Amino acid sequence: MLRILAYLVLVFAVGLGFAWLADRPGEMTVTFSGYQYQVSLMVAAVILAAIVTAIMLTWWLLKSIWNSPHTISRYFRVRRRDRGYQALSTGMIAAGAGDAALARAKNREAAKLISSDQEPLIHLLDAQASLLEGDHDTARQKFQAMLEDPEMRLLGLRGLYLEAERMGERQAARHYAAQAADVAPQLGWAVESTLEERAEQGDWDGALRLADAQRSTRQTERDTANRRRAVLLTAKAMSVLNADPTTARNNGLEAIRLAPELVPAALVAGRALIKLNDVRKAARVLEAIWKKAPHPEVADVYVNARAGDTPQDKLKRALKLQSMKQNNAESALVVARAALSAGDLKQAREAAESAIKLAPSEGAFLLMADIEEADTGEQGRVRQWLARALRAPRDHAWVADGFVSEHWAPFSPVSGRIDAFEWKAPVERAPQLIEQEAEDAPPAADLETLVEASKADEDAAADKVVEIDVTPVEADAAPAKAEPEPSKPASAAGKAEAPAESRKNAPKPDKPASAGKTDPKDDRQEAEVVPFSRPPDDPGVEPEAEDEPKSRFRLF
């Protein structure tokens, strides 16, 4: 744009100059070799401009002729380079699409047209083609060679990292990721892998330095970076809670400032403050997190903050928590547990029933069974609550990658991912199993009916006496006959006697020819009959005739 403006200004200036000369007529006389030439000033200016233009055109023509060999060679070189880049582009697209043959062919073509020193992407295409062909050793050698080139170093580390991950060499993969993270902390894959390694080693200071370096690059969102730093600070505070409560308190409070909804940060900060005898500040921290996310561990630490509190004092603190978060199942369960410990069974029952109405869960029904046993001691009611607990939704727990834990951890033990644990209900049982349990369970009945039935069963079991003959059976004696069974209904007896009569009247199978020889071992085996090895009402199975020997040859 500036060049166009300059050209326009120049043309405008020349036009003004000629206009100025035209308005001022005059003559110019030139004497040369005894001759005198006289022309007007305008003609002289035109002749001068024509001479300058001719000189410039002559110079351009001579320069073009002089530089023509270089111009021609540069034209063919540029054309060759364009063809090479076109082949390289096509090869990269083929490698991305999984076409190994086309990628290899375009790699050879690009290597012929472009020097690999001028274009390092040729090495990448070669490595990708080797991966598609299944030659992983050659691909690793190509990636290893890239480490010598500063421009290709990160690309080589990435390729070696992926190959190590594919082979299951986790330590080697993290080694390459650590090298890449030191050079370029903005690389997410390198920082993630290095953070996982340092977290597993317990090097929380090193993990925090790396997280701060990544945060300074501004490649991640601010909330994500704050959350990760809060998780690492919480993990560090948990590791030094018993040895250095002051450091644990400072790290926990900073983690709360970065992520106010992080429950483990509030827990570790509250425990550290309690160890430092600052119970009032610990209560404020725990109350703040309770209002945002009611958690049973928060309630446990809050209720048991003072070691010398009586059960009634703990119940008062539980009621205070309930007043902060009303109409909440977890608040009701906290009050129910505290009331049960304090011996206030009526209040415990009311709180547990309220929790069941708000959110029925396995823990709520189990707590109700404990209250029932402590209050009435009736086993029928207790069994009913236990049966309902089996079919109730599971309690919330810390879950990460399918792994269920009672306590929070900064990384997943399955994948090593940072901040993987979530407070949620584990995977529910299959609907088929729940339906089967519902079908197998007895039909719903009133509590009084269940209690009377259970008492009747216990009394009948106490009165019933079963006598079993344990007289040893001699080896050579015939098997003893079973004693007559107790009386049964006529329908059952009729069904059992009919097969017995048919078995008694059925002809006995002929003995083999070798039956004349008796073997004492066989007699001993026939004599050793275990009493009551078959149910009394089982008529047995008639001996089936042996199948006819099959022919060794089949016609069809």
C-alpha positions as CSV (number, residue, x, y, z in Angstrom):
1,M,0.0,0.0,0.0
2,L,2.8,2.4,0.8
3,R,4.6,1.6,-2.4
4,I,1.4,2.4,-4.4
5,L,1.1,5.7,-2.6
6,A,4.7,6.6,-3.3
7,Y,4.3,5.8,-6.9
8,L,1.2,8.0,-7.1
9,V,3.1,10.9,-5.4
10,L,6.0,10.6,-7.8
11,V,3.7,10.7,-10.9
12,F,1.8,13.7,-9.4
13,A,5.2,15.5,-8.8
14,V,6.3,14.9,-12.4
15,G,3.0,16.1,-13.7
16,L,3.3,19.3,-11.6
17,G,6.8,19.8,-12.9
18,F,5.8,19.6,-16.6
19,A,2.8,21.9,-15.9
20,W,5.1,24.4,-14.3
21,L,7.5,24.4,-17.3
22,A,4.6,24.8,-19.7
23,D,3.4,27.9,-17.9
24,R,6.8,29.5,-18.2
25,P,8.0,29.5,-21.9
26,G,11.7,29.8,-22.6
27,E,14.5,28.7,-24.9
28,M,17.6,26.7,-24.3
29,T,20.7,27.1,-26.6
30,V,23.4,24.4,-26.8
31,T,26.7,25.0,-28.8
32,F,28.5,21.8,-29.7
33,S,31.3,21.3,-32.3
34,G,30.7,24.7,-33.9
35,Y,27.0,24.1,-34.2
36,Q,24.4,25.9,-32.1
37,Y,21.2,24.1,-31.1
38,Q,18.3,26.1,-29.9
39,V,15.1,24.4,-28.5
40,S,12.3,25.4,-26.2
41,L,12.6,24.6,-22.5
42,M,9.7,22.1,-22.7
43,V,11.3,20.1,-25.5
44,A,14.6,20.0,-23.6
45,A,12.8,18.6,-20.5
46,V,11.1,15.9,-22.6
47,I,14.4,14.9,-24.3
48,L,16.1,14.7,-20.9
49,A,13.4,12.4,-19.5
50,A,13.5,10.2,-22.6
51,I,17.3,9.8,-22.2
52,V,17.0,8.9,-18.5
53,T,14.3,6.3,-19.3
54,A,16.4,4.8,-22.1
55,I,19.3,4.4,-19.8
56,M,17.2,2.7,-17.1
57,L,15.7,0.3,-19.7
58,T,19.1,-0.5,-21.1
59,W,20.4,-1.2,-17.6
60,W,17.5,-3.5,-16.7
61,L,17.9,-5.4,-19.9
62,L,21.6,-5.9,-19.4
63,K,21.1,-7.0,-15.8
64,S,18.4,-9.5,-16.8
65,I,20.7,-11.0,-19.4
66,W,23.5,-11.2,-16.9
67,N,21.3,-12.8,-14.1
68,S,19.3,-15.1,-16.4
69,P,21.2,-18.4,-15.5
70,H,20.6,-17.8,-11.8
71,T,17.0,-16.8,-12.5
72,I,16.4,-20.0,-14.5
73,S,18.0,-22.2,-11.9
74,R,16.0,-20.5,-9.1
75,Y,12.8,-21.1,-11.0
76,F,13.4,-24.8,-11.3
77,R,14.6,-25.0,-7.6
78,V,11.4,-23.3,-6.4
79,R,9.4,-25.6,-8.6
80,R,11.2,-28.6,-7.2
81,R,10.7,-27.4,-3.6
82,D,7.0,-26.8,-4.2
83,R,6.6,-30.4,-5.5
84,G,8.5,-31.7,-2.4
85,Y,6.2,-29.8,0.0
86,Q,3.2,-31.0,-1.9
87,A,4.5,-34.6,-1.5
88,L,5.2,-34.0,2.2
89,S,1.7,-32.6,2.7
90,T,0.1,-35.5,1.0
91,G,2.3,-38.0,3.0
92,M,1.3,-36.4,6.3
93,I,-2.4,-36.6,5.3
94,A,-1.9,-40.3,4.3
95,A,-0.2,-41.0,7.6
96,G,-3.0,-39.4,9.5
97,A,-5.5,-41.5,7.5
98,G,-3.6,-44.7,8.2
99,D,-2.4,-45.3,4.6
100,A,1.0,-46.7,5.2
101,A,1.8,-47.4,1.5
102,L,1.0,-43.9,0.3
103,A,2.8,-42.3,3.3
104,R,6.0,-44.3,2.6
105,A,5.8,-43.5,-1.1
106,K,5.4,-39.7,-0.5
107,N,8.1,-39.8,2.1
108,R,10.6,-41.1,-0.5
109,E,9.4,-38.5,-3.0
110,A,9.7,-35.7,-0.5
111,A,13.2,-36.9,0.5
112,K,14.3,-36.7,-3.1
113,L,12.9,-33.3,-3.7
114,I,13.7,-31.6,-0.4
115,S,16.8,-32.0,1.8
116,S,16.0,-33.4,5.3
117,D,18.3,-30.7,6.8
118,Q,16.1,-28.0,5.4
119,E,12.8,-29.7,6.4
120,P,12.8,-31.8,9.6
121,L,9.2,-32.9,9.0
122,I,10.6,-35.5,6.6
123,H,11.9,-37.4,9.7
124,L,8.5,-37.2,11.3
125,L,6.8,-38.6,8.2
126,D,9.4,-41.4,8.1
127,A,8.7,-42.3,11.7
128,Q,5.0,-42.2,11.2
129,A,5.2,-44.5,8.2
130,S,7.3,-46.9,10.2
131,L,4.7,-46.9,12.9
132,L,2.0,-47.7,10.4
133,E,4.1,-50.5,8.9
134,G,4.6,-52.0,12.4
135,D,8.3,-51.3,12.5
136,H,8.4,-49.8,16.0
137,D,12.2,-50.2,16.4
138,T,12.9,-48.1,13.4
139,A,10.4,-45.5,14.6
140,R,12.0,-45.3,18.0
141,Q,15.4,-44.8,16.3
142,K,14.0,-41.9,14.3
143,F,12.5,-40.3,17.4
144,Q,15.8,-40.8,19.2
145,A,17.6,-39.1,16.4
146,M,15.3,-36.1,16.7
147,L,16.6,-35.4,20.1
148,E,19.8,-34.1,18.6
149,D,17.9,-31.3,16.7
150,P,16.8,-28.5,19.0
151,E,13.8,-27.8,16.7
152,M,12.7,-31.5,16.8
153,R,13.6,-32.3,20.4
154,L,10.1,-31.9,21.8
155,L,8.7,-33.9,18.9
156,G,11.1,-36.7,19.5
157,L,10.3,-36.8,23.3
158,R,6.6,-37.0,22.5
159,G,7.2,-39.9,20.1
160,L,9.3,-41.8,22.6
161,Y,6.8,-41.1,25.4
162,L,3.9,-42.6,23.3
163,E,6.0,-45.6,22.4
164,A,6.9,-46.2,26.0
165,E,3.2,-45.9,26.9
166,R,2.3,-48.4,24.2
167,M,4.8,-50.9,25.5
168,G,3.7,-50.5,29.1
169,E,7.0,-49.0,30.2
170,R,5.5,-46.4,32.6
171,Q,8.8,-45.4,34.1
172,A,10.4,-44.7,30.8
173,A,7.4,-42.8,29.6
174,R,7.6,-40.5,32.7
175,H,11.3,-40.0,32.2
176,Y,10.7,-38.6,28.7
177,A,7.8,-36.6,30.0
178,A,9.9,-35.1,32.7
179,Q,12.5,-34.0,30.1
180,A,9.8,-32.3,28.0
181,A,8.3,-30.6,31.1
182,D,11.6,-29.1,32.1
183,V,12.1,-27.6,28.6
184,A,8.4,-26.6,27.9
185,P,6.2,-26.5,31.0
186,Q,3.3,-25.5,28.8
187,L,3.0,-29.0,27.4
188,G,0.0,-30.5,29.1
189,W,0.8,-34.2,28.5
190,A,4.3,-33.7,29.9
191,V,3.2,-31.9,33.0
192,E,0.4,-34.3,33.7
193,S,2.7,-37.3,33.6
194,T,5.4,-35.7,35.6
195,L,2.9,-34.6,38.3
196,E,1.5,-38.1,38.5
197,E,5.1,-39.5,39.0
198,R,6.0,-36.9,41.7
199,A,2.6,-37.5,43.4
200,E,3.2,-41.2,43.6
201,Q,6.7,-40.5,45.0
202,G,5.3,-38.1,47.6
203,D,7.4,-35.2,46.2
204,W,4.7,-32.6,46.8
205,D,7.2,-29.7,46.8
206,G,8.4,-30.7,43.3
207,A,4.9,-31.1,42.1
208,L,3.9,-27.7,43.4
209,R,6.9,-26.1,41.6
210,L,5.9,-27.8,38.3
211,A,2.3,-26.7,38.8
212,D,3.4,-23.1,39.4
213,A,5.6,-23.2,36.3
214,Q,2.7,-24.4,34.2
215,R,0.5,-21.8,35.7
216,S,2.9,-19.0,34.8
217,T,2.6,-20.0,31.1
218,R,-1.1,-19.1,31.2
219,Q,-1.8,-22.2,29.0
220,T,-4.4,-23.5,31.4
221,E,-7.5,-21.9,32.8
222,R,-7.2,-20.0,36.1
223,D,-9.8,-22.1,37.9
224,T,-8.2,-25.4,36.8
225,A,-4.8,-24.2,37.9
226,N,-6.1,-23.1,41.3
227,R,-7.9,-26.4,41.8
228,R,-4.8,-28.4,41.0
229,R,-2.6,-26.3,43.3
230,A,-5.2,-26.7,46.1
231,V,-5.2,-30.5,45.7
232,L,-1.4,-30.6,45.9
233,L,-1.4,-28.3,49.0
234,T,-4.0,-30.5,50.6
235,A,-1.9,-33.6,49.9
236,K,1.2,-31.9,51.4
237,A,-0.7,-30.9,54.5
238,M,-2.0,-34.4,55.0
239,S,1.6,-35.8,54.8
240,V,2.9,-33.4,57.5
241,L,-0.2,-33.2,59.7
242,N,1.2,-35.3,62.6
243,A,4.8,-34.1,62.3
244,D,4.3,-30.4,61.6
245,P,0.7,-29.2,62.3
246,T,1.6,-25.5,61.6
247,T,2.7,-26.2,58.1
248,A,-0.4,-28.4,57.6
249,R,-2.6,-25.5,58.8
250,N,-1.0,-23.0,56.5
251,N,-1.2,-25.3,53.5
252,G,-4.8,-26.3,54.3
253,L,-5.9,-22.7,54.7
254,E,-4.3,-21.7,51.4
255,A,-5.9,-24.6,49.7
256,I,-9.3,-23.5,51.0
257,R,-8.6,-20.0,49.6
258,L,-7.9,-21.4,46.2
259,A,-10.8,-24.0,46.2
260,P,-13.4,-23.2,48.8
261,E,-15.5,-26.3,47.9
262,L,-12.6,-28.8,48.4
263,V,-13.8,-30.8,51.4
264,P,-10.4,-32.6,52.1
265,A,-8.7,-29.2,52.4
266,A,-11.1,-28.1,55.1
267,L,-10.8,-31.4,56.9
268,V,-7.0,-31.2,57.1
269,A,-7.1,-27.6,58.0
270,G,-9.6,-28.3,60.8
271,R,-7.6,-31.2,62.1
272,A,-4.4,-29.1,62.1
273,L,-6.1,-26.3,64.0
274,I,-7.5,-28.8,66.6
275,K,-4.0,-30.1,67.1
276,L,-2.8,-26.5,67.7
277,N,-5.7,-26.0,70.2
278,D,-7.4,-23.5,68.0
279,V,-10.8,-25.2,68.2
280,R,-12.8,-22.0,67.6
281,K,-11.2,-21.3,64.2
282,A,-11.4,-25.0,63.3
283,A,-15.1,-24.9,64.0
284,R,-15.5,-21.8,61.7
285,V,-13.6,-23.6,58.9
286,L,-15.7,-26.8,59.3
287,E,-19.0,-24.9,59.5
288,A,-18.1,-23.0,56.3
289,I,-17.5,-26.1,54.3
290,W,-20.6,-27.8,55.9
291,K,-22.8,-25.1,54.5
292,K,-21.4,-25.7,51.0
293,A,-21.1,-29.5,51.0
294,P,-22.4,-31.6,54.0
295,H,-19.9,-34.5,54.4
296,P,-19.9,-37.2,57.2
297,E,-16.2,-36.7,57.8
298,V,-16.7,-33.0,58.4
299,A,-19.5,-33.8,60.9
300,D,-17.3,-36.4,62.7
301,V,-14.4,-33.9,63.1
302,Y,-16.7,-31.1,64.2
303,V,-18.7,-33.2,66.7
304,N,-15.5,-34.7,68.2
305,A,-13.5,-31.5,68.2
306,R,-13.1,-31.4,72.0
307,A,-11.7,-34.6,73.5
308,G,-13.4,-34.1,76.9
309,D,-16.9,-33.5,75.6
310,T,-19.7,-35.7,77.0
311,P,-22.1,-37.4,74.6
312,Q,-24.7,-34.7,75.4
313,D,-22.3,-32.0,74.4
314,K,-21.6,-33.8,71.1
315,L,-25.3,-34.1,70.5
316,K,-25.6,-30.3,70.9
317,R,-22.9,-29.8,68.3
318,A,-24.7,-32.2,66.0
319,L,-27.9,-30.2,66.4
320,K,-26.0,-27.0,65.6
321,L,-24.8,-28.6,62.3
322,Q,-28.4,-29.6,61.6
323,S,-29.6,-26.1,62.1
324,M,-27.1,-24.9,59.5
325,K,-28.2,-27.4,56.9
326,Q,-31.9,-28.2,57.4
327,N,-33.9,-30.7,55.4
328,N,-30.7,-32.6,54.6
329,A,-30.3,-36.4,55.0
330,E,-26.7,-36.1,56.2
331,S,-27.6,-33.6,58.9
332,A,-30.3,-35.9,60.1
333,L,-27.9,-38.9,60.2
334,V,-25.4,-36.9,62.2
335,V,-28.0,-36.1,64.8
336,A,-29.2,-39.7,64.9
337,R,-25.7,-41.1,65.5
338,A,-25.0,-38.5,68.2
339,A,-28.4,-39.2,69.9
340,L,-27.7,-42.9,69.8
341,S,-24.4,-42.4,71.5
342,A,-26.0,-40.1,74.1
343,G,-28.8,-42.7,74.8
344,D,-31.6,-40.5,73.5
345,L,-33.2,-43.3,71.5
346,K,-36.4,-41.4,70.7
347,Q,-34.6,-38.5,69.1
348,A,-32.2,-40.9,67.3
349,R,-35.2,-42.8,65.8
350,E,-36.9,-39.6,64.7
351,A,-33.7,-38.3,63.1
352,A,-33.0,-41.6,61.3
353,E,-36.6,-41.8,60.0
354,S,-36.3,-38.3,58.7
355,A,-33.1,-39.2,56.9
356,I,-34.8,-42.2,55.3
357,K,-37.6,-40.0,54.1
358,L,-35.2,-37.5,52.6
359,A,-32.7,-39.9,51.0
360,P,-33.0,-43.6,51.8
361,S,-29.6,-45.2,51.8
362,E,-27.8,-48.3,53.1
363,G,-26.2,-46.5,56.0
364,A,-29.5,-45.0,57.1
365,F,-31.2,-48.4,57.3
366,L,-28.2,-49.9,59.1
367,L,-28.3,-47.1,61.6
368,M,-32.0,-47.7,62.1
369,A,-31.3,-51.4,62.8
370,D,-28.8,-50.4,65.5
371,I,-31.4,-48.0,67.0
372,E,-34.1,-50.8,66.9
373,E,-31.8,-53.3,68.6
374,A,-30.8,-50.8,71.3
375,D,-34.5,-49.6,71.8
376,T,-36.6,-52.8,71.6
377,G,-34.2,-55.6,71.0
378,E,-36.8,-57.4,68.7
379,Q,-34.8,-59.3,66.2
380,G,-37.7,-59.4,63.7
381,R,-37.6,-55.6,63.4
382,V,-33.8,-55.6,63.2
383,R,-33.8,-58.2,60.4
384,Q,-36.4,-56.2,58.5
385,W,-34.2,-53.1,58.6
386,L,-31.2,-55.1,57.6
387,A,-33.1,-56.6,54.6
388,R,-34.1,-53.1,53.5
389,A,-30.5,-52.0,53.8
390,L,-29.5,-54.8,51.3
391,R,-31.8,-53.4,48.7
392,A,-31.2,-49.7,49.4
393,P,-28.9,-47.4,47.4
394,R,-25.3,-47.6,48.4
395,D,-23.8,-44.8,50.6
396,H,-21.6,-42.2,49.0
397,A,-17.9,-42.8,49.0
398,W,-14.7,-41.5,47.3
399,V,-14.6,-43.1,43.8
400,A,-11.9,-42.8,41.2
401,D,-11.7,-44.8,38.0
402,G,-14.0,-47.5,39.5
403,F,-12.0,-47.7,42.7
404,V,-14.0,-47.1,45.9
405,S,-12.2,-45.7,49.0
406,E,-13.4,-44.6,52.4
407,H,-10.8,-41.8,52.5
408,W,-9.8,-39.2,49.9
409,A,-6.5,-39.4,48.1
410,P,-4.8,-36.8,45.9
411,F,-4.4,-39.2,42.9
412,S,-6.1,-42.3,41.6
413,P,-4.4,-45.6,42.4
414,V,-5.6,-47.0,39.1
415,S,-4.5,-44.4,36.6
416,G,-2.4,-42.0,38.7
417,R,-4.5,-39.0,37.6
418,I,-4.4,-36.0,39.9
419,D,-7.7,-35.0,41.6
420,A,-9.5,-38.1,40.4
421,F,-11.6,-38.9,43.5
422,E,-15.2,-37.8,43.6
423,W,-17.7,-38.0,46.4
424,K,-20.5,-40.0,44.9
425,A,-22.4,-43.2,45.1
426,P,-20.5,-46.2,43.7
427,V,-21.9,-48.2,40.8
428,E,-25.2,-49.7,41.7
429,R,-25.9,-53.4,41.5
430,A,-27.4,-54.8,38.4
431,P,-31.1,-54.4,38.1
432,Q,-31.5,-58.2,37.5
433,L,-29.8,-58.9,40.9
434,I,-32.1,-56.4,42.6
435,E,-35.2,-57.9,41.0
436,Q,-34.0,-61.4,42.0
437,E,-33.5,-60.4,45.6
438,A,-37.0,-58.8,45.6
439,E,-38.5,-62.0,44.3
440,D,-36.6,-64.2,46.8
441,A,-37.5,-61.9,49.7
442,P,-40.6,-62.7,51.7
443,P,-43.7,-60.5,50.9
444,A,-44.1,-57.3,52.8
445,A,-45.9,-57.7,56.1
446,D,-46.6,-55.7,59.2
447,L,-43.9,-55.5,61.8
448,E,-46.1,-57.3,64.4
449,T,-46.7,-60.2,62.0
450,L,-42.9,-60.6,61.4
451,V,-42.1,-60.5,65.1
452,E,-44.8,-63.1,66.0
453,A,-43.5,-65.4,63.2
454,S,-39.9,-65.1,64.3
455,K,-40.9,-65.9,67.9
456,A,-42.9,-68.9,66.8
457,D,-40.0,-70.2,64.8
458,E,-37.6,-69.8,67.7
459,D,-40.0,-71.6,70.1
460,A,-40.6,-74.5,67.6
461,A,-36.8,-74.8,67.1
462,A,-36.3,-75.0,70.8
463,D,-39.0,-77.7,71.3
464,K,-38.0,-79.8,68.4
465,V,-35.5,-82.7,69.2
466,V,-34.1,-84.8,66.4
467,E,-32.6,-88.2,67.3
468,I,-30.1,-89.7,64.9
469,D,-28.8,-93.2,65.1
470,V,-25.0,-93.1,65.0
471,T,-24.5,-96.8,65.6
472,P,-21.4,-97.8,63.6
473,V,-22.1,-100.3,60.8
474,E,-19.9,-103.4,60.6
475,A,-18.0,-104.0,57.4
476,D,-19.6,-107.4,56.6
477,A,-23.1,-106.6,57.7
478,A,-25.9,-105.6,55.4
479,P,-26.9,-102.0,55.3
480,A,-29.3,-101.1,58.0
481,K,-32.8,-100.1,57.1
482,A,-33.8,-96.5,57.7
483,E,-36.3,-95.9,60.5
484,P,-39.8,-95.1,59.4
485,E,-40.3,-91.4,58.6
486,P,-42.6,-89.2,60.6
487,S,-46.1,-88.8,59.5
488,K,-46.7,-86.6,56.5
489,P,-49.7,-85.3,54.7
490,A,-51.5,-87.9,52.6
491,S,-50.8,-86.2,49.3
492,A,-47.0,-86.2,50.0
493,A,-47.1,-89.8,51.2
494,G,-49.0,-91.0,48.2
495,K,-46.6,-89.4,45.9
496,A,-43.7,-91.0,47.7
497,E,-45.1,-94.5,48.0
498,A,-46.0,-95.0,44.4
499,P,-42.5,-94.9,43.0
500,A,-41.4,-97.1,46.0
501,E,-43.8,-99.8,45.1
502,S,-42.8,-99.7,41.4
503,R,-39.2,-100.0,42.4
504,K,-39.8,-102.9,44.7
505,N,-41.7,-104.9,42.0
506,A,-39.3,-104.0,39.3
507,P,-37.1,-107.0,38.1
508,K,-33.6,-106.9,39.3
509,P,-30.9,-106.7,36.6
510,D,-28.9,-109.8,36.0
511,K,-25.5,-109.9,37.5
512,P,-22.5,-110.4,35.3
513,A,-20.8,-113.7,34.9
514,S,-18.1,-112.8,37.4
515,A,-20.6,-112.3,40.1
516,G,-19.9,-115.7,41.6
517,K,-16.6,-114.4,42.9
518,T,-17.0,-112.1,45.8
519,D,-14.6,-109.4,46.7
520,P,-14.4,-108.4,50.3
521,K,-13.6,-104.8,49.3
522,D,-16.9,-104.7,47.3
523,D,-18.8,-106.0,50.3
524,R,-17.2,-103.5,52.5
525,Q,-18.1,-100.7,50.1
526,E,-21.7,-101.9,50.0
527,A,-21.9,-102.1,53.7
528,E,-20.5,-98.7,54.4
529,V,-23.7,-96.7,53.9
530,V,-23.9,-93.2,55.4
531,P,-27.2,-92.8,57.3
532,F,-29.5,-90.2,55.9
533,S,-27.4,-89.7,52.8
534,R,-30.7,-89.3,50.8
535,P,-33.7,-87.3,52.0
536,P,-36.4,-89.6,53.5
537,D,-39.0,-88.6,51.0
538,D,-36.7,-89.2,48.0
539,P,-37.8,-92.4,46.3
540,G,-34.5,-92.6,44.5
541,V,-33.8,-93.2,40.9
542,E,-34.4,-96.5,39.2
543,P,-31.2,-98.0,37.7
544,E,-31.3,-97.4,34.1
545,A,-30.4,-100.1,31.6
546,E,-27.0,-99.8,30.0
547,D,-27.1,-98.4,26.6
548,E,-26.4,-100.7,23.8
549,P,-22.8,-100.6,22.6
550,K,-22.6,-98.2,19.7
551,S,-21.0,-99.3,16.4
552,R,-17.6,-97.9,15.7
553,F,-18.6,-97.0,12.1
554,R,-21.3,-94.6,11.2
555,L,-23.2,-94.9,8.0
556,F,-24.5,-91.4,7.9
